[in-house]
Amino acid sequence: MDGIKPTCREVHRLVSEGMDRELSLVERTRMRLHLVVCGACTRFDAQMGLLRRAMRSAPPPPADPGDEAQP
């Protein structure tokens, strides 16, 4: 975390990590500062959000009969 404005690479990492854990206030602030000025990272963030919503709304896969425990 060098400087105030993170690089695109760091923002991509933060966007991905933000899907698995809550980002700190500093991480969120730095990411948002970057998203204000970087259209490419803003689009990446939107695409990741779309994928997350799609995965959450998808029905669960059918159970595989081979996964059941054998008596």
SULSUL-V390895 format. One record per pair of residues at least 24 apart in sequence whose ideal C-beta (glycine too) atoms are under 10 Angstrom apart, sorted by the first residue. I is the first residue (numbers start at 1). J is the second residue. D is the distance in whole Angstrom. If there is no record, write none. Layout:
I|J|D, I|J|D
//
This chain:
1|26|8, 1|27|8, 1|30|7, 3|30|9, 4|29|9, 4|30|7, 4|33|7, 4|34|9, 5|30|7, 5|31|10, 5|33|6, 5|34|6, 5|36|10, 5|37|8, 5|38|9, 6|30|5, 6|31|7, 6|33|8, 6|34|5, 6|38|10, 6|41|9, 7|34|8, 7|38|10, 7|41|10, 8|34|8, 8|38|6, 8|40|7, 8|41|5, 8|44|8, 9|41|10, 10|34|8, 10|41|10, 11|35|7, 11|38|7, 11|40|9, 11|41|5, 11|42|9, 11|44|8, 11|45|8, 12|40|10, 12|41|7, 12|44|6, 12|45|9, 12|48|9, 14|41|10, 14|45|9, 15|41|8, 15|44|6, 15|45|5, 15|46|10, 15|47|9, 15|48|5, 15|49|9, 16|44|10, 16|48|7, 18|45|9, 18|48|9, 18|49|10, 18|52|10, 19|48|7, 19|49|9, 19|51|9, 19|52|6, 19|55|10
//
